Amino acid sequence: MSKNTMDKEGKIKKKKVYIAGKLNAMAVDYLHNVHKMMVTAEQVRNAGYSVYIPAIDLTMGIMFGWENYEDYFDNSQPWLMVADAVFLTPGWETSPGTKKEMELADSLDIPIFSDLKAMNEFFSKVKQPTLF
């Protein structure tokens, strides 16, 4: 783990960001949506955040035969619940799943962003780091 990830006491200081966005669609659209989600996540990660990308659950589904939407949602939602923020990918507006995730984040007072600059400004004002 790099030194800029740790505070003076050796505790992890990176904010955890849940990347939310549209996934469900026809196969080619799904892959395009996964790509958008991963590109967005890399931009957020490069800005100094730790990211969780629900789209990576696809690999678990292939490996273990997850057939139901609930298998994926049940795996990702605990990550959302401990996130410091939710970051929306382009095209989220037509995703019922993303809207459910936003409702959960709102109920837990987890801020939601679609602009990296706004998220950076928000966290620059927050003094207390969270820990994994």
Secondary structure by P-SEA (a helix, b strand, c coil): cccccccccccccbbbbbbbbbccccaaaaaaaaaaaaaaaaaaaaabbbbbbcccaaaaaaacccccaaaaaaacaaaaaaccbbbbcccccccaaaaaaaaaaaaacccccccaaaaaaaaaaccccccc
